Amino acid sequence: MHIEQITLKDYRNYDSLELSFENKVNVIIGENAQGKTNLMEAIYVLAMAKSHRTPRDKELIRWDQPFARVEGHLHNRNGPLQMEVVFSGKGKKVKLNHLEKKRLSDYIGTCNIVMFAPEDLNLVKGSPQVRRRFLDMEMGQIHSLYLYHLSQYHKVLKQRNQWLKDVQSRKIPMNITMLEVMTEQLINSAAHVIERRFEFIDKLQSWAEPIHKEISRGTEALEVKYLPSMKVSDEMDLSTLITVIGEEFQRLQERELQRGTTLAGPHRDDLQFLVNTRDIQTFGSQGQQRTTALSLKLAEIELIHEKTGEYPILLLDDVLSELDDHRQSHLLNTIQGKVQTFVTTTSVEGIDHQTLREAQMYHVEDGNIIDKD
């Protein structure tokens, strides 16, 4: 899978841009605040229909303009593909081969993408929200049903939390039937989400463990654990999960009414990373944490390839300078010749690798590509 061309209209600091790419490593060079990360973000937006930098779509629209459009021409194993995302004051629209898709789950996953940015180095030591976002972003691309159930879960969760808050503050009267209906909907979606997460973590572990061992020169064994907020396990089938989750909500009902919020579920789950059986969030060195983050990203690439039969597109946003020479070399050796990759950097000086010497170079200045080597 690779992008042949991207077209931007009134996106961030780009008024208009049409750019072709090589099916290899493409390096986008520029000083800070010139637009190189905006271009990288646009590629991400094309695949995911949202930004990795902001939840507010209106920030993607150039100042004083009515809309922003990102359009891409891609190639996958089935042939050419046209994708388009438009943001406006009325919301966003997505199109595949010029046909509008009403559900995002019918769009996301068409172009698989792996993003590795400096904030991903916080995957280990950051908040549980960062790790849940990592889970949801990757799983949503390869499991459209997961994306659907996750969307349904958050929709009901929002309604249920508002209802619990209103009951707690006595804005509305208590109605147990209403609570039971919302809880039943939440249980069903939660069970599907949790079941898929267990499966995904098992697969991720199988890829990440040998990669981590290789990067650490055989000295470290990585284990990835899923930590659900409910007493469920990977041995439970869907019907058992529904039963157990239902019992958990029944047990928490009184406390939730007192607190005015939903106290358990996929929105409170977490991941744990163990290196040589020690929790590296607490006990790991910065080097171990970075090796783990890199191992997970490289594992994602292989997992997506296993699931789809194609390698995803890789985005490396100002991350090479954050890695030491050994981790840089391992990353670049892994992608060489098989993954279309986009790299943003202020300079390639100090990065001596054959992959970058053969890369296509683009220089960005003030929202324009000033030259292309």
N, C-alpha and C positions, 0 to 999 in steps of 0.2 A: 504494500500500500504506500502511495506517495502523492504529495500535492504537486501539481504541475504549475499552477498559477493561482494567485490570490488577488482580488480586487477590493479595495476599500473606498468607501464614500462617506465623508464626514464622520470618520471614526477617530475619536481622541484628537490628536494633533495632526491627523492626516485629512486634508480636504479631498484629495483624490490620489489613488495609487493603484497601479497595475504592475505586478511583478511575477516573473517566472522563476522557477526553482529547478535545481538539479536533483536527481534521485540519488543523492549522496549526502555529504555533510555540507550544510550551508551556514556560513558564519556571518553574523550581523554585527558590525563594528560601529561603535559610536560613543560619544561622551554621554554622561548622565543627562536625562531630561531632553534628549533629542528625538526619541521615538523608537529606539530599538526594542525596548520591552513592550511598547504598545503594539508593535508588529508581531512580536511573539504571542502576546495576549490575543491578538486577532485570530491567529491560527488555532489557538485553544478554543476561542469562542466559536469558530466555525465548526469544530467537532462537538463541543459540549453545550452550545447555545447559552452559555453564561461565562462570566469572567472568573478567573481564579483569584483576582485581586480585590474585587468589590461585589457585594450582593446587590448594589443599586445599578440597574441597567442604564438609567438616564446618564450616569457618569461616562458612559461609552460614546455618547453623542457629542460631536464637536460643538463648541460654544455657539449658542444662538442659532443652531440648525434644527430642523424639525425631526430628522431621523438620521440613523447611521446604518450602513449596509456593509456586510462582509460576505463576499462571494468567492467560492473556490472551485477550481476544476481539479479533480483527483483521478487517480487510477487505482483500482483494486483488482483482485483476481478475476472479477466478472467483467472488467472493462472500464470505460470512462464513466465518470460520475460528476454531477454538478450539485453543489450544496450552497445554501444561502440562508443568512440570518439577518433580519431587519429589526432594529429597535426604534420605537417611537414613543410619543406620549401616551399612546393607546396600548402599549405593551410590546410584545415581540412576535414575529412570525418566522417560521422555518419552512424551507422548501427543499425537496429532493427532486432533482431532474425537473425543476420548474413546477412541481406539484406541491401545494401547501399541505403540511402535516398538522393535524389538529392536536395530536398528542406528542409531547416531547419524547416519550418512550418509543415512538415510531421513527424518531430522527436520530437520537443519541445511540451510538454504537455502530453507525454507518461508517464513521471514520474513527478508528481507535487511536488514542493518543496517550503518551506518558509524559508528564511534566516533572522536571526536577529543578527546583529553584532553591535559593538560600533558605527560605522558610521551611523547606522540607527537611532540612537538617535538624529542625526542631520537632520532627515527627516522634522521636524517642522521648525527649525531655519536655516537650510542650504539653498542652492541656489535652484531656480526653476528647474534646471537640475536634482538635486537629487530627487525631487518629481516626475518629468516626468519619470525618470528611474524606480522609484518605481511603477508607473502606468503601464509602458510598460512591466516590468518584470512579474508582476502578471497577467496582462490581456493576455499576449502572451501565458501563460500556459493553459488558459481555453478557449481561443478564437483563433483558428488557423487562421481564416479569418482576425482577427484583426492584427495578426503578419504579414500576407501577405500584407495587405493594408498599414501597417506602413512601411514595407520594401520598398514597391513601392514608398511611399511618400518620404522617405529619399533618394532613388535613384534619383528620378526626382528633388528633392530639391537641391541635390548636383550639378546636371547638370545645373539647372536653375541659381543657385548662381554663378557658374563659368561663365556662359554665360553673366549674368548681370555685373559681374566684368570685363570681357573682353570688353564688350561694353563701360562701363564707362571709362576704361583706353585706349579706342580706338584701342585695339588690333584687333578687328573685327568690321565690319560695322553693323549698326542697321538693324535688319530684324524682322519686327513686326509679320510676319507669324510664324516664329520660336518661338517667345515669346508666342504667342497665343496657339500654340500646346503644349508647355511645361506647360503653365498655366492651360490649360484644363485638362491635366493629373494630375496635382497637386491638382486641385479642387476636382476631383473625389475621389482620395485617401484620401484627407483631410476630406471630408464629412463622409466617412465610419469610419475613425479614431475617429472623434469628436462624432459621433452618439454612438459608442461603449463606449467611455469614459463617456458620460452622463449616460448610463445604468449602467456601472460599479460603478461609484461614488454613485449612488442611492442605489445600493445593499450594497456597503461597509458601507455607512452611517447607513443602517438599522441594520447591525451587530455591528459596532463600538460603536454606541451610548449607548446601554445597557451595553456593556462590560466596557466602560469608567465609566459609572455611578456606576457600581459595584465596580470597583477598587478604585474610589474616595469616596466610602462609601456613595453614594447618594447625594454628594454635588455639582457635576459638570455635565453639559449637553454638550456633544460634538456635533459639527456640522461640516461636511466635505463638502467643496464647490469646485466645478470645476470652474476655471477661464480661459475660452478660450480667446485667443488674438483677436478674431473676435466677432462681434455682433451677436452671435447665442445663442439659448436657447434649453433646453431639450424638449420643446414643439414642436420643428420643426421635421418633418419627413425628410427622406433622400433627397427627391427631393427639398424640401424647403431649406435644408442646402446647397445643390449644387448651388441653385439660389443665396442665400444670400452670400455665400463664393465667388462666381463669381463676384458679385457686389462689394464686398470688394476688390478683386484683381484689378478690373477695376479702383476703386477709388485710389488705392495705386500705380498704374503702373508708373506714372511720377516720384514719389518719389523713387521708387525702381530703376528706371533707373539712377537717380541722385546719389543714395547711393551705387548702385552696389551690392544689396543683397535683399533677400526676407524678407519683413518686418512683415508678419503675417502668422499664421498657427499653426498647432499642435506643432511644434518645439519651439514655444514661449508661450505655455500654462502653467498654474500653478495650484496649489491647495492651498486652504486656510482652516485653522483650527480655529474654534471658540469654546471657552469654556465659557459657560454662556454669550453668544453673544459677547464676547471680542476676538479679534484676538490675539492668544497666541504667534504667532511669534514675535509680538511687545510687548505685555503686559503680556504674561504668565511667570510664574516662571519656573525654571529648572525642578521642580517636575511635574508641569502640562505638560510641553513639553515631559517629559519622559513617563508619564502616557498615553499621546496621542499616542506616538510612539508604546508603548506596546499594547494599545487598537487596533491600526491598524493592527499590526502583528497577534494578536489573532483573529481579524475579518477576516483576510485573510484565516486563517485556516478553519473557519466555512464556509466562502463563497465558497472556493474550494470544501469542503465536500458537500455543497448544490448543486453545479454545476456538480460534477463528481460522487457523491455517495461514495467517499473514502476520508479519511483524507490524507493530504499531509505529506511528510517527513519534519521534523522541524530541522533546523540547528541553534544552539545557539553558536556563535563564540565569546568566551571571553566576554559574555554580562552579565552573572549572577553577576559578581563582580561589575558591573556598576549599578545594581538595589538595592534598599534598601530591607530590610527583607519583608515588606508587598508586594511589587511588585514581588519579587522573589517567595514568597509563592503563590501568585495568578497565576503566570505563571506556576509553577510546578503543582499546583492543577488542572489547566485547561488541561494540557497534559497527566496527569497520567492515564495510562491504555488504551489510545486510539490513541496516535500519536507516531510513531517511531521517536525518538529524538536523535540528536548527540550534545554533549556539549563539547567544548574545554575549558580548564582552567589550570592554573599553579598549583592549589591546590583546593581540595574540603573542606578544613578546613574553618569553619565559615559558611558553608551552611548546615544547619541541616534540612533535609526534607526527608520524607519516600521515595519519588521518587528516590533520589540519593542513599539512603542506599540500594535500591534494584537494582541499575543500574549495567551494565557490565562495568568494568574499563579496559582501555588500557593505557599503559605507553609508551610514545614516546621519543626516544633519538637518535639524529643524523640520522633521516630518517629510523629508525628501531623501531618496536614494541618489547620492551625488555621484557615485561611480560604482562600477561592478567589475571586479577583477576576474 
